[in-house]
Amino acid sequence: MLSKVMGWEDTIVALATPPGVGAIGVIRISGGNAFSIIQQLFSSKKISDLPSHTLYHGLLKDKEKVLDDVVISIYRNPRSYTGEDVIEISCHGSAYIQQQVIEAICFHGARLAKPGEFTQRAFLNGKLDLIQAEAVADLISSNAEAARKAALQNMRGGFSTVLKELREEMIRFSSLIELELDFSDEDVVFADREVFLELVEKISHSVKQLLNSFKLGNVIKNGVSVAIVGKPNAGKSTLLNTLLNENRAIVSEIPGTTRDTIEEIINIEGILFRLIDTAGIREHTHDVIESMGVMRSLQKIKEADIVLYIFDVSNITEQELDNIMTDLLSQEKKYLLAGNKVDTLENGTSQEFLDKYKILFISAKENEGIDKLKLDLFTTITGSDALPENIVITNARHYEALQQVDISLGDIRCGITNNIPADLLTLDIHRCLHYLGEITGEITNEDRLDYIFSKFCIGK
């Protein structure tokens, strides 16, 4: 398959570990000439005779110049990541040494790999489908447990298996309907329309579940932004410091201390929440800088996934709370209402009118109710106190293709119900199969592949 694509017969090389100083660096070479190129640099062993999946220690030399004391790993095709002959060189972590080794390899016939080219070759050689290939990049960039689990599940073929099963069932019925076209003069029916309609409903249900999971998938992959808002001196900065367990924001009794937004990240049950401490919102201020801070606060509210409104329970009226609720509801956003400074109330009681509102009572200063607040943030965005175990869509490309699948299934359902001719029904089925194939990479084109893999890091 690679021979049909210009440049894919080349042997490629790249640093597989992050650039910079470390104990070791790993340089990866893949292609038909990988063994012969390294043989010229690693003469202590006859590489063509070495078995796959073995390691060897020795000197890497370019003519008489010793480049480094290295360990080479041998992977013979097709039992390698790319499906080609692959050698990985573990050298010392000096950037200078790594550069010298790569230059020597290129001098003897390799070229520098493009971003994602190793994984692209793995895909083109049938080692991975496109979902699994994209999951490799997601796994590398994952920065929390939920993102890691979702990427690993896709890399192991979880999502691919679901789609392939749906596609195979659709292909089976499609072939029966197309068979009817060969016998159109005899008016025979091979595909039971009622059974096919049941299949379409089943596939449609699965597709809608996948589509509905994308909102959570986007959260898992990109995190959640939480705007902490409220009046000056309500305790927003104190709450941020308590959630972070460090003194990140300046805290004082002077209203308007926070002039600009402060952003920090915390991990709650495997999901990253980006907390945004905003300037206190008040309508009348003569301080120009504070006014600018208030404007930025209002902008952050619009951009946030969750608005966490915090107020002082000892200094709030029923009318003010009604206005707050009206404003939060008008934002059409997920929100939490936190009544702060409960430690200042006598006998720990709150004003009676607060009971009619869904309020989480906390003391940011005394760390009261903070664990419950974290749990509420998590459940507000996930809808549950635990992450789901089923497949979650995290990739926008998959989501867009599934939307087209859903539309096609609707057309097929309508066609069966209205008993349209088999040739027209086949067109809708082919369109559905096309978009399912686009997700897994069974149907794609070179330009689209180049775009997808160009977002990978070099060396992967």
Secondary structure, DSSP 4 states (H G I P E B T S, - for coil): -GGGSTTTTS-EEEE-SPSS--SEEEEEEESTTHHHHHHTT-TTS-GGGSPSSEEEEEEEEETTEEEEEEEEEEE-TTSSSSSS-EEEEEEES-HHHHHHHHHHHHHTT-EEPPTTHHHHHHHHTTSS-HHHHHHHHHHHH--SHHHHHHHHHHHTTHHHHHHHHHHHHHHHHHHHHHHHHHTGGGT---S-HHHHHHHHHHHHHHHHHHHHTHHHHHHHHH-EEEEEE-STTSSHHHHHHHHHTS--S---SSTT---S-EEEEEEETTEEEEEEEPPP--S----HHHHHHHHHHHHHHHH-SEEEEEEETTS--HHHHHHHHHHHHHTTSEEEEEEE-GGGSGGG---GGGGGS--EE-BTTTTBSHHHHHHHHHHHHHSSSS--SS-----HHHHHHHHHHHHHHHHHHHHHHTT--HHHHHHHHHHHHHHHHHHHTSS--HHHHHHHHHTSPTT-
